Amino acid sequence: AQTVTQSQPEMSVQEAETVTLSCTYDTSESDYYLFWYKQPPSRQMILVIRQEAYKQQNATENRFSVNFQKAAKSFSLKISDSQLGDAAMYFCAYRSETSGSRLTFGEGTQLTVNP
Amino acid sequence: DTEVTQTPKHLVMGMTNKKSLKCEQHMGHRAMYWYKQKAKKPPELMFVYSYEKLSINESVPSRFSPECPNSSLLNLHLHALQPEDSALYLCASSHLSGSSRKQFFGPGTRLTVL
């Protein structure tokens, strides 16, 4: 069974600084997809970034980038130039072709951005 | 339109009430999902509809009854709920084909069962 682990229940960062959120996963599949979702206090889940396992290049979306290490089964999220609006719960998620539409989520990391 | 909408935003109900949650999307997605989320926890999958047919039921109690009347609408009918069912209920949708099948989430319905 696939599992997703986020080892940092809480993180904090100063505004304008950079922070990295960790995620590891366990799978025997070779074809899968990884996601970072953000859930601010408004509670709406927002897709931040996604990575296809077959792509070697790390995904980037503006200030958000990932460090995808397939052999190590690691998928960390880097937030550059942190803004107050980045404060949220961040969930790492996994989906494989064999799991169909089912997402496996990590337990989440609560990010605080200090002014 | 890249939005999933949910109504109502908040719902308070007694254990003997019958109520329904509604979800709507107009992105042409043929997969729709119901999740239950407790505070500071990840969403837990409840049901998945594929092409308007129930494809996944994660052993959810029968007091929760999903319905997918058409490809844009998803309902969750609630009856005889328990206080422990109080949670945020999230709806999501996605394509059924394509590489990532990324899920788009609605804002949720915060349910309180008294």
Interface residues (C-beta under 8 A of the other chain):
Chain A: Y33 F35 Y37 S42 R43 Q44 M45 I46 L47 R50 E52 M89 F91 R95 G100 S101 R102 L103 F105 G106 E107 G108 Q110
Chain B: A31 Y33 K40 K41 P42 P43 L45 V48 S50 S55 I56 L88 L90 A92 S94 L96 S99 S100 R101 K102 Q103 F104 F105 G106 P107 G108 R110
